[in-house]
């Protein structure tokens, strides 16, 4: 008998919509409740996805006995408090990226979830995509030899609007937290925690970072060179380079895509994995798998790694002078 995962959606914006579109592709997942601070948007969302229960407050959503797992899809300055509500209610929690605004908030959630015995994971959907799973297999095989260099970029162009969340300091705007988390998390998956961080940046007109470049250095001598920008729609590719070969990941590397393994003698192996939907169903499926198997965190994105990634982001922010208004 199939074990259903019943989701409560906390926040009803664009990413929540794409997440629920993908849940419709999973027969053992459904959305039973939505909670948002804006009643009108919650009603529209509920009608769109046939959601039975609309809650006017986040506390009501997490208290809903029909909800197994809560997906936190608010703007990221609200992630910590919303996720903590769900943890304290004993729900499994999937928190949209970036997990929190900083490592201290992340540690707070991790400690609470471990004390409560509840499942917790960052919704870094890239980590669970089929092409990334295939890349992990190539890395585990040792075919690339000793890893030397990882490169990744995430750039988008946005019209300069002070009310738009990516330019709004009060909403945690800027390239780094919203876009740069992808290349930083990717480098973490491949190379682990860096020993040294160097970052440079230029601000947007509202004071958040418009473009940030990062070099990470690792104990074995490997480097990661990462760039994120709000000023240009870049190729958004990535590569993993080793002494015996490399992986060239097509743009957009953080979404469902293809890659090529290139050997040192010029041999090429193309890997293409067709997918359906937005690509977000794979993170939801991982939550369901972990719940069925009684796991409190995913082995593919452990909580300690999520904290370490935010520690790297904190150091980048310190170096570039990126601060946010108190909440």
Secondary structure, 3 states (H helix, E strand, C coil): CCCCEEEEEECCCHHHHHHHHHHCCCCCEEEEEEECCCHHHHHHHHHHHCCCEEECCHHHHHHCCCCCEEEECCCHHHHHHHHHHHHHCCCEEEEECCCCCCHHHHHHHHHHHHHHCCCEEEECHHHHCHHHHHHHHHHHHCCCCCEEEEEEEEECECCCCCCCHHHCHHHCCCHHHHHHHHHHHHHHHHHCCCCEEEEEEEECCCCCEEEEEEEEECCCCCEEEEEEECECCCCCCEEEEECCEEEEECCCCCCCCCEEEEECCCCEEEECCCCCCCCCHHHHHHHHHHHHCCCCCCCCCCHHHHHHHHHHHHHHHHHHCCCCCCC
